[in-house]
Amino acid sequence: MQTREFFVSAPGKVILHGEHSVVHGKVALAVSLNLRTYLRLQSTSSSEVRINLPNIDTFLSWEITALQPLLAGCKAEQGDLKEHDTDLLKRLREFTGISDDSTDTRSMAVLAFLYMYLTVFAEALASITVSVWSELPTGAGLGSSAAYNVCLSAALLSARGTISSHTSQQESARWCKDEMELINRWAFMGEKIIHGNPSGVDNAVGTWGGFLRYHAGNITPLSRVPILRILLTNTKVPRSTKVLVSGVKDKINKFPSVMKPVLESVSAVSCTCEQTLTEIAAHGPSAEHYNILEELIDINQHHLNVMGVGHSSLDTLCRVTLARGLHSKLTGAGGGGCGITLLRPETDASVIQSTIEELKSCGFDCWETSIGAPGVQQHSSAALNQDILKILNSY
């Protein structure tokens, strides 16, 4: 390793429009969320590799001499999870005691880290300590695992020298297009380990940031995007994405002549929103632009209720915010989970604060943040928020 320390971060994600309809070949817009995951990688002389994940109370270390035999016969290829790498995953599961059917957050985070570490440093295992802290809640559909995998990918590849590292002491920096694509491929590999068959949207948003158009498996970043202020609300109501997706499918099969036009309309909402965002990026926002964005939010939320993925908690969110002239919709699978509320530039701070307080009184978590944030970045210690730096340096 040429540099002894790296700091990187990557954003979470929300679905702006197109939930559920995207499963049926329609257009969706995914967007980066300015709640980020931060990672510090430090080279050590301990002959150990260590991972610190304080958000999920996980602090583990392994002797490099114990990890080395796991690589016997390994032929992992960069950025792809090949069939012959299942042997390495099997050995890692046996080594860590993680069963084949285990899907808990802690186990999957450890498995992804060890797999990526071993394949990146296969030629010469390095003594490193990796500490990760996140502003993103886990299991809320906000791309927390993807942000984690993107950070791991960028830091490990930088430390190995596979991609460039940036040494400016005052700024945050990004990589060139080819390096970003490599980061994304490695992060997608980590997502496969955690989720099995992910779409690739979450890690793409974490890598590239901004707004991404997703249609029939094709992911296209929007070249010019605005940053929009939002409230993000976590109703904390648990839900099963699998059950909700299945319910929508059943409704489409039962009422095809009713539901197919709904899917088409949601796709049109996504496309109209994309066009509006492009205009905002090119010419600046206007009151009419925000009127359109708010109407689209309301339309899509009604569509999602028609699909059967609404919830009384989300109805409460929409009611509380609409009473203050704000417009909200669910984001993700629905059935609870999270929602977003668009804030106009002129929205008064007192309105925002009273909204947050009332939503919290309902038992929800609520933050003011923004969407359209930058993707993965490398930071100098001077460029990082000092509170975050203090957390990362405490492990």
PyMOL commands that set and color helices and strands:
alter all, ss='L'
color gray80, all
select helices_A, chain A and resi 21-24+54-56+64-71+83-96+105-120+144-160+177-195+201-208+241-254+256-283+287-307+312-322+349-361+386-393
alter helices_A, ss='H'
color red, helices_A
select strands_A, chain A and resi 5-17+28-43+48-53+58-63+128-134+172-173+211-215+218-221+228-234+327-331+338-343+365-371+377-379
alter strands_A, ss='S'
color yellow, strands_A
deselect
rebuild
show_as cartoon
